[in-house]
Amino acid sequence: MQAFNLTTIDTLELAHLPKVPASEGPRNEEDSRVLALVLEGMSSGPALPLDEVFFAELDAIVS
């Protein structure tokens, strides 16, 4: 009787994953400025509660 190799293949080994750059920091002056603004906002204090009207107005401005 013939024996079969019934091992499973991990699908993650077959997936093509994107290459990660060696440095994960800002890549240019614009990235550095955006990162600085985000960090400044995060450390500025507690978050303010926002409502749906705010997001609707923001959407209208951006669109």
C-alpha positions in Angstrom: 0.0 0.0 0.0 1.3 3.5 -0.9 1.8 6.1 1.8 0.8 9.7 1.2 2.4 12.8 2.6 -0.6 14.6 4.1 1.2 17.6 5.7 -0.6 20.9 5.4 0.8 24.0 3.7 0.8 27.2 5.7 -0.9 29.8 3.4 1.1 32.6 5.0 4.2 31.1 3.6 2.7 31.4 0.1 1.5 35.0 0.5 3.7 37.8 -0.9 4.1 40.3 1.9 5.1 43.9 1.3 8.7 44.8 2.0 9.1 47.0 5.1 11.5 49.9 4.8 14.6 49.7 7.0 13.5 52.9 8.8 10.0 53.4 10.0 10.5 57.1 10.8 9.5 60.2 8.7 11.0 60.0 5.2 10.9 63.7 4.4 10.3 67.2 5.8 6.5 66.9 5.3 6.3 63.6 7.1 8.4 65.1 10.0 6.0 68.0 10.2 2.9 65.8 10.2 4.4 63.6 12.8 5.3 66.6 15.0 1.7 67.9 14.7 0.2 64.5 15.6 2.4 64.1 18.6 1.7 67.7 19.7 -2.0 67.0 19.5 -1.8 63.7 21.3 0.1 65.3 24.2 -2.1 68.5 24.4 -4.5 67.1 26.9 -7.7 65.1 27.1 -9.8 64.5 24.0 -12.9 66.7 23.5 -16.2 65.0 22.8 -17.3 65.6 19.2 -20.6 65.1 17.6 -21.9 64.1 14.2 -22.5 67.7 13.2 -18.8 68.5 13.5 -17.9 65.6 11.2 -20.6 66.5 8.7 -19.3 70.1 8.5 -15.7 68.8 8.2 -16.7 66.5 5.5 -18.4 69.4 3.6 -15.3 71.5 3.9 -12.9 68.7 2.7 -15.1 67.6 -0.1 
